[in-house]
Amino acid sequence: MHDWQQIKSDVPNCRITTLTTGNPKPIVKVDGQYVLYWMIAHRRATWNFSLQRAIDWASALGKPLLVFEALRSGYPWASGRIHGFVIQGMMDNAAAFADKPVTYYPYLERTPDQGKGLLKALMKRACVVVTDDFPCFFLPKMVAAAARQTNILLESVDSNGLLPMRVTDRVFSRAVDFRRYLQKNLLPHLSDVPKANPLARKKLPALRSIPESIRKKWKPVDLSSIRDIAAEVAKFPIDHSVAVSSIRGGSQSAVQRLRDFVKTGLGQYIHSRNEPEKQVTSGLSPYLHFGHLSAHQVFHQVAKAALWNSDQVSEKATGSSSGWWGANEEVESFLDELITWRELGYNMCALRDDFDQYSSLPDWAQKTLAKHASDHREHIYELEDFEQARTHDELWNAAQRQLIREGRIHNYLRMLWGKKILHWTRSPQAALEIMIELNNKYALDGRNPNSYSGIFWVLGRYDRAWGPERQIFGKVRYMASANTRKKIKVANYIEKYSAENST
């Protein structure tokens, strides 16, 4: 019997996981109608190992490729904001696949569970199924459930970051340790790059049609007919109090944002990225979260602009956040954020199921927070107070209003935002619940390994014990609005996001 898993493919084996379980072993159904790529996290037509693997399968089997991208209505924190961003990405994908040798099947679930059975029906007619390996939110459970519904080969492919998530089984508790690991082990993986345009010059058989029984019951959406994204998402049974963001989703916007950052922001990154009144942060996290942009593409563009090549890398793995790449300080600083800090969260989520639980905090943090849990709090606010930006602190309120209006908070103020929630709640456990709720409900990059890293950093994850020991915080790092005002300029920021300036 042909060992189909040894097909010719440039996708590294360490990025591929076989998910189908049971006995006998999963089969490649060579009499199937097509190869199915179930796109759920790496929602893009370029720089995508998952798509590339599906193309390799289609080429090896001489079969058509069906790309299936769907959006549920009943997912946690479903809102106009998230729906709008995802649909804008689907619109870009439809355009990108229009002249390519694939069939693109976009599906929008109009009512909860309306799409139930669609994936199973598509898998039943497939030769092999490829999907995305994303370690967070409800996606791992959804993929595991799909694997139980089929006996054909179902592969998940990791196209999240520069380091394949599953090359190590070690969970790193400190950024310095992870950085040292990267400095020792990342370089060989930098040459394993997804193809910028994996469908270029590809000749795959055309899929004659999707069975009418499927198309009639689960009608694919005509994305070209959408003119007003706010009006479109208003049709769905989701939370409309969280409005569509002014930040447009999709690969086209992502690539343009990347170009703008490399051109105007990267050169000022290390000196001005903590300044909320200066627009030098990358703004790429929503696009990375929804898979509209690849971390490999970001790295490529930054390296190209910096005239960097791998020969400049230092041989010493010191764990330092600067000096290893052999680039200028702006590039070193940005790459540390893009790779070390971002992928540190993916490491945690891929290897620990309790990544979003209070019990996952380091022992020292749990002990010091427990010791100070009963400390007097001058201010105590409930979830609704925080959500409506009704605290005594105008800087904190401004940050919350930015989150509500735009789906983001400036990076530095996001840290302060979390620290003050810890300061003003009845317990650290309550603070965690509030941070997760507000971040996942409003932030475009919420529900992501990197955003969970930020939330749990507030409570001590990836940090060390600090002194002096303080009320409420204990040995957990402390931040104050007054100190923040001394370090950075915030007057115009507060004015921009005041209650009076509601637009």
Number of C-alpha atoms within 10 A of each C-alpha: 3 7 8 14 13 8 14 12 16 14 21 16 12 14 20 22 17 14 19 24 17 11 7 7 11 17 17 22 18 15 11 16 22 28 30 28 28 27 19 20 22 28 28 26 24 22 22 30 27 30 30 25 26 25 28 20 27 23 20 13 21 15 22 26 27 26 23 19 19 22 17 18 21 17 12 12 19 19 24 26 28 26 26 24 24 22 23 21 24 25 20 23 23 20 14 16 16 12 9 15 20 21 22 21 18 21 21 21 20 17 14 14 11 15 19 12 13 16 15 14 13 20 26 18 17 25 24 27 25 27 27 28 24 26 24 21 17 12 15 15 12 11 21 13 12 16 21 13 14 18 20 21 23 27 24 22 27 27 28 26 17 23 26 22 24 16 11 13 10 11 16 17 17 13 21 18 16 20 24 19 17 17 21 15 14 15 14 10 12 14 10 16 18 22 18 16 12 18 18 10 9 12 15 18 15 14 15 9 9 15 11 10 10 14 13 10 12 17 16 18 14 13 18 10 8 14 9 9 16 17 13 14 23 17 12 21 16 23 17 16 11 20 21 23 21 11 16 18 26 25 27 18 19 23 18 10 16 21 16 14 21 21 12 14 20 23 17 17 23 17 12 17 20 19 20 21 17 13 17 22 21 19 17 21 21 23 27 22 23 26 27 31 29 30 22 21 19 19 19 15 15 21 17 12 13 16 9 17 12 13 9 12 15 13 11 12 15 17 18 15 18 17 18 19 22 16 19 13 18 17 25 19 19 19 21 18 14 20 17 23 19 21 24 25 24 27 25 25 24 19 16 13 12 12 20 21 12 16 11 15 20 16 12 15 21 17 14 19 23 17 14 18 19 12 16 11 14 7 11 15 16 15 17 10 11 19 19 12 21 15 16 9 12 17 25 23 22 23 22 27 24 22 22 23 19 20 26 24 21 20 16 14 21 19 16 20 25 24 24 18 24 24 22 20 22 20 20 23 17 16 25 21 14 21 23 18 17 18 24 21 22 26 24 24 21 25 21 23 25 22 20 22 22 21 22 22 19 28 27 24 21 21 18 16 14 14 11 11 15 15 17 25 26 22 22 26 20 21 17 12 17 10 9 15 12 9 11 14 15 18 12 11 18 21 14 17 21 19 14 8 10 10 9
